[in-house]
Amino acid sequence: MADKRDIKRHKKRLAVRFGIDEATRVAFTEDISLTGMFIKTANVCPPNTKIKIEFSIMSDMHVVLEARVMWAKKVPQNLFHLVKKSGMGVRILHFSTGEDHFRQYCESITADR
């Protein structure tokens, strides 16, 4: 299936915390872009849910944002590492902190390629 996104996502593994009211669950990204990311997790939220996401870039640049779950694929825990796309794709709605850091980081990834 062809990728319908206009914005290119880049393979990047970042540790993130996420949740509906508080960012309490821990997961990793598989890819990121200026507009969204894929979060690999067995603890998916239903599509259309707004979630809070927190992470750090290069240990000192903290990013907090709100995103909407666009799609989710729940996989049983014992099969989680065997299935390629188990988790959820999210679209960034707005940043609470760290928007400039995140944009610079995404631009640096693009420049490295």
N, C-alpha and C positions, 0 to 999 in steps of 0.2 A: 504494500500500500504506500502510495506517495505521501510525503510529508507536506501538509497544507499550510504550515507556518511561513510567514514572511520573514520572521526574525530567526536567525540561525541559533540553535542551541549548541552549547559546547559541553563535552564530557568533562565533568568536574565533580569530584567527591568532597563534599563539605559536610561536617557534622552540624546538624540543625536540631533545634527543639521546636515543637509545634503543639498546638492544641486549640480548642474552641474558645475558651475563656482565658486560659493561661497556657503558656508554652511549656508543658510538662513532659511530653513524650519525646524520646530521642530517636533520631533517624539520620539517614545520609541522603544527600542529593546524588543523582546520577548524571544529570545535565542541568545547565542553567542558561538563561538568556536575560536580556533586559526586561522582558515582559513576563517571565514565568520560570518554572522549574519542575523537574520530576523528583519526587521524594520517594525513595524506596523504603517501604514500611509494611508490616503486617497489620498495623493499626490504622487503617484508612478511615477517613471521614466520608460521608455520603456526598455525591456531587451536589453542587450549589451551596455547600456549607462555607461560611467565612471562617478562616482560621488565622491565628497569630503565629508567626514564624520568627525565630530569633537565631542568629548565628554570628560567628566572628570570622573576619577575613584577616589573615596574617596575624592572628592572635590579639591585635590591639584595635581593630576596627570593628566595632559592634554594630550589627544591623538588626533592626526590628521592623517587621512589615506585616500588613494584612493581605491575605490572598483568598481567592475563591477556588474551591476544588472544582475542576472542570470535568474530570473523570477519575474513577477509582477502580482498581482491580484487587479484590480481597482474595488472598491465597491462604490455605491452611498453613499453620506454623511449620509443620513437618515438611512442606513442599516449598517454603518461602525462598530458599536459596537456589532451588532448581528452576524456578520460573523467572524468565527474563524481566518482564514488566509487572512486577507485583508492587503495588504502591498507588500513588496518585499524582496526577498532573495538576498543577495549580497555576493560576494567573494572578500576577501581582496587582493589587488594587491601589494601595498607597503605602508609603513608608512612614514610620514613626520616627526612626533615627537611622542614620547611615546611608541615605540615598546616594549622596555624592561618592562615598567609598565604594558602594556596590556598582555604580555606573563606571567608575574608574577601573575597577577590577574586571568587569565584563569587557571593557575596551582593551585592557591589557591582554586578556585571553585571546581576543580577536587579532590583535597585533602580533602575538606570538605565533600564529598559524601561518 
